Amino acid sequence: MAGPTPFGQFERTLAWRYLRATRANGGVSVVSIVSFVGIMLAVMALIVIMSVMSGFRSTLLDALLGGQGHVFVQVQDEPETTIDDLVVRIQNLPEVDRAMPIIEQQVLATSEYAVDGRVVQTRQSGAIVRGVRMEDIDKLPFLEGGEIAARRYGFGDGKNGGDTIFLGRFLALELQVRPGDKVTLVAPNGIQGPFGVTPRRKTYTVGRYFQTGSVELDQLYILMPMQQAQLFFGKRATYDKIDVRVPEPMNTEPAERAVSELIGYQYPTQSWKVQREAYFGALNTERSMMMIIMLILIMITSLNIITGVVMLVKNKTRDIAILRTVGTSRGSVMRTFIMIGAMLGLTGALIGAVLGVTIVLNLSHIESFIGFLMGRPLFPPTVYGLDGLPAELNWSEVSFVTLWAMGMSMVVTILPAWGAARLDPVDALRFE
């Protein structure tokens, strides 16, 4: 006579009967309930943590890449007219969003200010001057108001672009200067004269601050009109590099390849990933390690199911012996107890996934509620520079975490289920 269909109606009914039986009838123990709750909370926590980490990662990269180019083309010592034409051709590539020529040079920035109206103090800081064309101001997403606002503050007005510069917010704080104050810039490459090399040095007026969202960039960068940068650094009618922006900063390879093919590999190219390799690698490593730790946590939580199923097998020894006596196969008994563990894991994982997704989608409201209970903002914008706790839901991660919890729940049940299938009916009923 043919046995019951694997995972068929008989085995499912038996598994469900054992699963919902009361403890008095030898049903699921408290350990199994704890396992279910543990899997649910672990899945929920992992989804929330990974979403928040993805949100922080996107926020940091957006801030970093808002003030920095995505791909750079080195064009030193090439005529300005040649590069201007090349910029137009690069910008017309479908893989490129926008492009602009820039000059980037290191300087020493110095400011002087009075203390108590008498004593003059000097503050110094290393900085990077970025020379930009006025028509490219609108391509800088962090500069509010674009070219119109820049001209309102005097940027680009006057002979050779004028003497007004913009400072990063934290650089201005370091130098303790405000709009209208003076800052002296000293370039490392000096002017050769009869008495040796004289450092290039000039005093500029601070027009306004800017803030990219990246503390590192805001501590370094100074914006200067292109004509003035060419004059100050002795690069008249030339540029240093072409700043290329792409629609997807995390996918710079197609644009880099297209640019290299366009220019015939005449000029070297480099993406931001190479320049920020350590920064980018740290973010990926942190995210990967957190994922591994949480997956291990789910695995450890799933191991509690073993205890619950072992206790259930012990309570149902007599039932198993009777089933084996009437012809139920070992495989059928084994599949029944595997389904019990799978049901616990499946239910816990699905409920945990739903709770995790719900928390992520309503994170701002939850944050506001917790802040209300605490009597203060949970993440003050003035301290963290964030309007709220960032979160970015990744459905592929949600699916992976849920499937991992389900799979682990089934895997850890195999051992006690195999033990139930190997029970000898004679030995099991001997003392009944």
C-alpha positions in Angstrom: 0.0 0.0 0.0 1.4 3.4 -0.9 2.3 5.7 2.0 1.1 9.2 2.5 2.2 11.8 0.0 5.4 13.7 1.1 4.4 16.9 2.8 0.8 16.0 1.9 -2.5 16.4 3.8 -1.8 13.7 6.4 1.6 15.1 7.4 0.5 18.7 7.4 -2.6 17.9 9.5 -0.5 16.0 12.0 2.1 18.8 12.2 -0.6 21.4 12.8 -2.3 19.2 15.4 1.0 18.8 17.4 1.8 22.5 17.0 -1.5 23.8 18.4 -1.9 21.2 21.1 -1.9 22.5 24.7 1.1 21.8 27.0 -1.1 19.5 29.1 -1.5 17.4 26.0 2.2 17.3 25.2 2.1 20.2 22.8 4.5 23.0 22.0 6.6 24.0 25.0 7.4 27.5 26.2 10.9 27.1 24.6 9.2 26.9 21.1 7.2 30.0 21.8 10.4 31.8 22.9 12.0 30.6 19.7 9.2 32.0 17.6 9.3 35.4 19.4 13.1 35.4 19.1 13.1 34.8 15.3 10.4 37.5 14.9 12.4 40.1 16.8 15.7 39.2 15.2 14.2 39.5 11.7 12.5 42.8 12.6 15.7 44.2 14.1 17.9 43.2 11.2 15.5 44.8 8.7 15.4 48.1 10.7 19.2 48.1 11.3 20.1 47.4 7.7 17.6 50.1 6.5 18.9 52.7 8.8 22.5 51.8 7.8 21.6 52.1 4.2 20.0 55.4 4.9 23.1 56.7 6.7 25.3 55.4 3.9 23.2 57.1 1.2 23.2 60.3 3.2 26.9 60.3 3.7 27.6 59.5 0.0 25.1 62.2 -1.2 26.9 64.7 1.1 30.3 63.6 -0.1 29.4 63.4 -3.8 27.4 66.6 -3.7 30.7 68.6 -3.4 33.0 66.2 -5.2 33.1 65.0 -8.8 32.4 61.4 -9.8 35.0 61.0 -12.5 38.0 63.2 -13.1 39.9 63.7 -16.4 43.5 65.1 -15.9 44.1 67.8 -18.5 47.1 69.8 -17.2 49.0 72.0 -19.6 46.4 71.7 -22.4 45.1 74.8 -24.1 41.9 76.2 -22.6 40.0 76.3 -25.9 40.8 72.6 -26.5 39.5 71.6 -23.1 36.4 73.7 -23.5 35.5 71.9 -26.6 36.3 68.5 -25.0 34.0 69.4 -22.0 31.1 70.0 -24.4 31.7 66.6 -26.1 31.9 64.8 -22.8 28.7 66.4 -21.5 26.9 65.2 -24.6 27.7 61.6 -23.8 24.5 59.7 -22.6 26.4 58.2 -19.7 27.3 61.7 -18.4 25.0 64.1 -16.5 27.2 67.2 -16.6 30.9 68.2 -16.9 33.0 71.3 -16.2 36.7 72.2 -16.1 38.2 73.1 -12.8 41.4 74.1 -11.1 42.3 72.4 -7.8 45.3 73.5 -5.8 46.4 73.4 -2.2 47.0 76.6 -0.3 47.6 77.8 3.2 44.7 80.0 4.4 45.5 82.7 7.0 43.2 85.0 8.9 43.8 87.8 11.4 41.3 89.0 14.0 41.3 91.3 17.0 40.8 90.2 20.6 39.4 92.8 23.0 39.8 95.3 20.2 43.6 95.4 20.6 45.5 92.1 20.3 45.7 90.6 16.8 45.6 86.9 16.6 46.4 84.8 13.5 44.8 81.5 12.6 45.9 79.2 9.8 44.6 76.1 8.0 45.4 74.1 5.0 42.8 74.3 2.3 42.1 73.4 -1.3 41.1 76.1 -3.8 38.7 75.1 -6.5 38.5 77.4 -9.5 35.2 77.3 -11.3 33.7 79.1 -14.3 30.8 81.4 -13.7 28.6 79.4 -16.2 29.3 76.3 -14.1 28.1 77.6 -10.8 24.6 76.2 -11.4 26.2 72.7 -11.7 27.2 72.8 -8.1 24.2 71.4 -6.2 25.4 72.5 -2.7 25.6 76.2 -3.7 22.1 77.6 -3.0 20.8 80.1 -5.6 23.4 79.2 -8.2 25.0 81.9 -10.3 22.5 84.6 -9.5 23.1 84.3 -5.7 26.8 84.0 -6.2 26.9 87.3 -8.1 24.8 88.9 -5.4 27.6 88.2 -3.0 30.2 89.6 -5.4 31.6 86.3 -6.7 33.1 86.8 -10.1 32.7 90.6 -10.2 35.7 92.7 -10.9 38.9 92.4 -12.9 40.1 88.8 -13.5 37.1 87.5 -11.6 37.4 89.8 -8.7 38.8 89.1 -5.2 35.7 87.5 -3.6 35.9 83.8 -2.6 33.5 81.4 -0.9 34.6 79.2 2.1 33.3 75.9 3.4 31.4 76.4 6.6 33.8 74.5 8.9 36.8 76.1 7.3 35.3 79.5 8.1 34.8 78.4 11.7 38.4 77.2 11.9 39.7 80.6 10.6 37.1 82.5 12.6 36.0 84.6 9.7 32.6 85.9 8.6 31.3 87.3 5.3 33.2 90.5 4.6 36.4 89.5 6.5 39.8 89.0 4.8 41.6 85.8 4.2 45.1 85.5 2.9 46.0 82.6 0.7 49.5 81.3 0.1 50.3 78.9 -2.7 53.1 76.3 -2.4 54.3 77.0 -6.0 56.0 80.4 -5.9 57.3 82.9 -8.5 60.9 82.6 -9.6 62.7 85.9 -9.1 66.3 87.2 -8.9 66.4 86.4 -5.2 64.9 82.9 -5.4 61.3 81.7 -5.3 58.8 84.1 -3.8 55.5 82.4 -2.5 52.3 83.4 -4.3 50.3 85.3 -1.8 47.1 87.3 -2.0 44.4 88.6 0.3 40.7 87.9 -0.6 37.3 88.9 0.8 35.0 86.2 2.1 31.7 86.5 0.2 29.7 83.7 1.9 29.9 80.2 3.4 28.7 77.0 1.7 27.9 73.6 3.1 28.1 70.4 1.1 26.9 68.2 3.9 30.4 66.6 4.2 32.4 67.9 7.2 35.6 66.8 5.5 34.9 68.8 2.4 33.6 71.8 4.3 36.8 72.0 6.2 38.9 72.1 3.1 37.3 73.7 0.1 37.4 77.3 -1.1 35.6 78.4 -4.2 37.3 80.9 -6.5 36.3 82.3 -9.9 38.2 80.5 -12.7 40.0 83.6 -14.1 41.3 84.5 -10.6 42.4 81.0 -9.9 44.3 80.9 -13.3 46.0 84.1 -12.4 46.8 83.3 -8.8 48.3 79.8 -9.6 50.0 80.9 -12.8 47.8 78.7 -15.0 46.6 81.3 -17.5 44.5 79.8 -20.2 44.8 76.2 -18.8 42.9 73.9 -16.4 43.8 71.1 -14.1 41.1 68.6 -14.7 37.5 68.0 -15.9 35.0 67.3 -13.2 32.4 64.8 -14.6 29.1 64.0 -12.9 27.1 60.9 -13.7 23.4 60.1 -12.9 24.4 57.1 -10.7 27.5 57.9 -8.6 27.8 54.3 -7.5 28.1 53.2 -11.1 30.9 55.3 -12.6 32.5 52.5 -14.7 30.3 53.1 -17.9 30.9 56.8 -17.8 34.6 56.4 -17.2 34.8 53.9 -20.1 32.8 56.2 -22.4 35.0 59.2 -21.6 38.2 57.2 -22.2 36.9 56.0 -25.6 35.9 59.5 -26.6 39.3 61.1 -25.8 41.2 58.1 -27.1 42.8 57.4 -23.8 44.9 60.5 -24.3 44.1 61.8 -20.8 44.1 59.7 -17.6 40.8 59.3 -15.9 40.0 58.4 -12.3 36.7 57.9 -10.4 35.8 59.0 -6.9 35.9 55.4 -5.8 39.7 55.3 -6.3 40.2 58.7 -4.6 38.0 57.7 -1.6 38.8 54.0 -1.6 39.4 53.9 2.2 36.2 55.8 2.9 34.1 53.7 0.6 35.7 50.5 1.8 35.0 51.4 5.4 31.3 51.9 4.7 31.0 48.6 2.8 33.0 46.7 5.5 30.8 48.1 8.3 27.6 47.3 6.5 28.8 43.7 5.6 30.0 43.0 9.2 26.7 44.2 10.6 24.8 42.0 8.2 26.9 38.9 9.1 26.5 39.6 12.9 22.7 39.9 12.6 22.5 36.7 10.4 24.5 34.8 13.0 22.0 36.2 15.6 19.1 34.8 13.6 20.9 31.5 13.3 21.5 31.3 17.1 17.9 32.2 17.7 16.8 29.5 15.4 18.8 26.9 17.4 16.3 27.3 20.2 13.8 25.5 17.9 15.9 22.4 18.4 15.2 22.4 22.1 11.5 22.9 21.5 11.2 20.1 18.9 13.3 17.7 21.1 10.9 18.3 24.0 7.9 17.8 21.6 9.4 14.6 20.4 9.8 13.4 23.9 6.2 14.3 24.8 4.9 12.6 21.7 7.0 9.4 21.9 3.9 7.2 22.5 2.1 8.8 19.5 5.2 8.3 17.3 5.4 4.6 18.3 1.7 4.1 17.5 2.1 5.8 14.1 5.1 3.7 13.2 3.2 0.6 14.3 0.2 1.3 12.0 2.6 1.7 9.0 3.7 5.4 9.0 7.2 5.5 7.5 10.2 7.1 9.1 10.3 9.7 6.3 6.8 10.7 7.1 7.5 11.2 10.8 10.7 13.1 10.0 8.9 15.4 7.6 6.1 16.1 10.1 8.5 17.4 12.7 10.5 19.4 10.1 7.2 21.1 9.2 6.7 22.0 12.9 10.0 23.8 13.0 9.4 25.3 9.6 6.0 26.6 10.7 7.6 28.3 13.8 10.3 29.9 11.7 8.0 30.8 8.8 5.5 32.5 11.0 8.1 34.3 13.1 10.1 35.5 10.0 7.0 36.7 8.2 5.6 38.6 11.2 9.1 40.0 11.9 9.4 41.1 8.3 6.0 42.9 8.4 6.9 44.6 11.7 10.3 45.6 10.4 9.0 47.1 7.2 6.2 48.9 9.1 8.8 50.5 11.5 11.0 51.6 8.6 8.1 53.1 6.7 6.9 55.0 9.8 10.4 55.7 11.3 9.9 59.5 11.3 6.6 59.2 13.3 8.2 56.7 15.7 11.2 59.0 16.2 8.9 62.0 16.9 6.9 60.0 19.4 10.1 58.8 21.2 11.3 62.4 21.2 8.0 63.6 22.7 8.3 61.0 25.5 11.9 62.1 26.1 11.1 65.8 26.0 13.8 66.5 23.4 14.6 65.6 19.8 16.1 62.1 19.4 18.6 63.3 16.8 18.9 67.1 17.1 19.6 68.6 13.6 22.1 71.1 15.1 24.2 68.3 16.5 23.9 65.6 13.8 23.2 67.7 10.8 20.3 65.5 9.9 16.6 66.4 9.7 15.8 62.9 11.1 17.0 59.4 11.3 17.6 58.3 7.7 16.3 55.0 6.5 16.3 53.4 3.1 14.2 50.2 2.6 15.9 47.6 0.3 13.4 44.9 -0.6 16.0 42.5 -1.8 17.5 42.6 1.7 14.1 42.1 3.3 13.5 39.1 1.1 17.0 37.6 1.9 16.6 38.1 5.6 13.2 36.5 5.7 14.3 33.5 3.6 17.4 33.1 5.7 15.3 32.9 8.9 12.9 30.4 7.2 15.8 28.3 5.9 17.6 28.2 9.2 14.4 27.2 11.0 14.1 24.2 8.7 17.8 23.2 8.8 18.0 23.2 12.7 14.9 21.0 12.9 16.4 18.2 10.8 18.4 16.7 13.7 15.5 16.3 16.2 13.2 15.2 13.4 15.7 12.5 12.4 15.8 11.4 16.0 12.0 11.1 16.0 12.0 9.0 12.8 14.6 6.6 14.3 12.5 5.8 17.4 11.9 2.0 17.7 8.1 1.4 18.4 8.9 -1.5 20.7 11.2 0.4 22.9 8.9 3.4 22.9 5.9 1.4 24.0 7.7 -0.9 26.4 6.9 1.2 29.5 3.6 2.6 28.4 
